[in-house]
Amino acid sequence: MTIAIRGVDFVSVPTRDLDRAVAFYGGTLGLPVSVHQAERGFAEFETGNLTLSVIDAEQMGLAHHTSQNAIALHVDDVARARADLEAGGVAFLGDTFDTGVCHMAFFTDPDGNALMLHHRYAPRAPRV
């Protein structure tokens, strides 16, 4: 059997308060909402290349576990995006980090799921 995985369609992001999460992802972050089915406990937000499926895991019979592994949200200017989010009340975890090839600024959603603003400014160096 050959499995041909062709990509990642979505990533689930757990919430205990779907209305608050919809306000955050759709309002604060400004992501387009592609699906919102409150009665079924989920909403989906488009990032351009990956859908964030915000789910009330417990309503679906699953355990609620926040993710401590940050989802890297691509922006063109981390400093500007960070300033805009801070002006909207988002608290960041430490200073913006410069790796030598990208900038990263870490924060969480209202449920405590890890997110980051990310921008690669240097080309990826091939490794052999």
C-alpha positions as CSV (number, residue, x, y, z in Angstrom):
1,M,0.0,0.0,0.0
2,T,1.3,3.5,-0.9
3,I,0.1,6.5,1.0
4,A,0.5,9.7,-0.9
5,I,0.1,12.5,1.6
6,R,-0.3,15.7,-0.3
7,G,-0.5,18.3,2.4
8,V,-2.1,19.3,5.7
9,D,-5.7,20.4,5.3
10,F,-6.3,21.8,8.8
11,V,-5.0,22.0,12.4
12,S,-7.5,21.7,15.3
13,V,-7.3,24.4,18.0
14,P,-9.3,23.6,21.2
15,T,-11.5,26.1,22.9
16,R,-13.9,26.0,25.9
17,D,-15.6,29.2,24.7
18,L,-16.4,29.2,20.9
19,D,-17.9,32.7,20.9
20,R,-14.8,34.1,22.5
21,A,-12.5,32.2,20.1
22,V,-14.5,33.3,17.1
23,A,-14.1,36.9,18.3
24,F,-10.3,36.4,18.7
25,Y,-9.5,34.6,15.5
26,G,-12.0,36.4,13.3
27,G,-11.9,39.8,15.0
28,T,-8.5,40.3,16.8
29,L,-6.4,38.4,14.3
30,G,-8.7,39.3,11.3
31,L,-8.7,35.8,9.8
32,P,-11.6,35.1,7.4
33,V,-14.2,32.7,8.8
34,S,-15.0,30.0,6.3
35,V,-17.3,27.9,8.5
36,H,-19.1,28.7,11.8
37,Q,-21.4,26.0,13.2
38,A,-21.9,26.9,16.9
39,E,-24.4,24.2,17.3
40,R,-21.8,21.6,16.3
41,G,-19.0,23.3,18.3
42,F,-16.6,24.5,15.7
43,A,-15.5,27.4,13.4
44,E,-12.9,27.4,10.7
45,F,-10.5,30.3,9.8
46,E,-8.4,30.6,6.7
47,T,-4.8,31.6,6.9
48,G,-4.0,31.4,3.2
49,N,-2.4,27.9,3.2
50,L,-3.8,26.2,6.3
51,T,-7.3,26.2,7.9
52,L,-7.4,26.6,11.7
53,S,-10.4,24.5,12.9
54,V,-11.3,25.9,16.3
55,I,-13.3,23.3,18.1
56,D,-15.0,22.8,21.4
57,A,-13.4,19.4,21.9
58,E,-15.5,18.5,24.9
59,Q,-18.7,19.1,22.9
60,M,-17.3,16.6,20.4
61,G,-16.6,14.0,23.1
62,L,-12.8,14.6,23.2
63,A,-10.6,15.9,26.0
64,H,-9.7,19.5,26.0
65,H,-5.9,20.0,25.9
66,T,-4.4,23.4,24.9
67,S,-1.5,23.3,22.5
68,Q,1.9,24.5,23.8
69,N,3.4,24.1,20.3
70,A,3.1,27.4,18.6
71,I,1.3,27.7,15.3
72,A,3.5,30.1,13.2
73,L,1.3,32.7,11.6
74,H,3.1,34.4,8.7
75,V,3.1,38.2,8.5
76,D,5.0,40.6,6.4
77,D,6.2,42.7,9.3
78,V,6.3,41.1,12.8
79,A,7.0,44.4,14.6
80,R,4.0,46.1,13.0
81,A,1.7,43.1,13.5
82,R,2.8,42.8,17.1
83,A,2.2,46.5,17.8
84,D,-1.3,46.2,16.3
85,L,-2.2,43.2,18.4
86,E,-0.7,44.7,21.6
87,A,-2.9,47.8,20.9
88,G,-5.8,45.4,20.8
89,G,-4.9,43.9,24.2
90,V,-2.9,40.9,23.1
91,A,0.0,40.2,25.6
92,F,3.2,38.7,24.1
93,L,5.6,36.4,25.9
94,G,8.9,38.1,25.9
95,D,10.7,40.1,23.2
96,T,10.5,39.4,19.5
97,F,13.1,36.7,18.7
98,D,15.5,37.1,15.8
99,T,17.0,33.7,14.7
100,G,19.2,35.2,12.0
101,V,16.8,34.1,9.3
102,C,13.4,35.0,10.8
103,H,11.6,37.1,13.4
104,M,9.2,35.4,15.9
105,A,6.9,36.9,18.5
106,F,5.1,34.5,20.8
107,F,1.6,34.9,22.3
108,T,-1.4,32.8,23.2
109,D,-5.1,32.8,22.3
110,P,-7.7,33.3,25.1
111,D,-7.7,29.6,25.8
112,G,-3.9,29.5,26.2
113,N,-3.0,27.8,22.9
114,A,0.5,28.9,21.7
115,L,0.7,31.1,18.6
116,M,3.5,33.2,17.1
117,L,3.8,35.9,14.5
118,H,6.5,34.8,12.0
119,H,8.4,36.3,9.1
120,R,11.4,34.7,7.3
121,Y,13.6,37.5,6.0
122,A,16.6,35.3,4.7
123,P,16.5,32.4,2.3
124,R,16.5,28.9,3.8
125,A,20.1,27.5,3.6
126,P,20.2,24.0,2.2
127,R,21.6,21.4,4.6
128,V,23.3,18.3,3.4
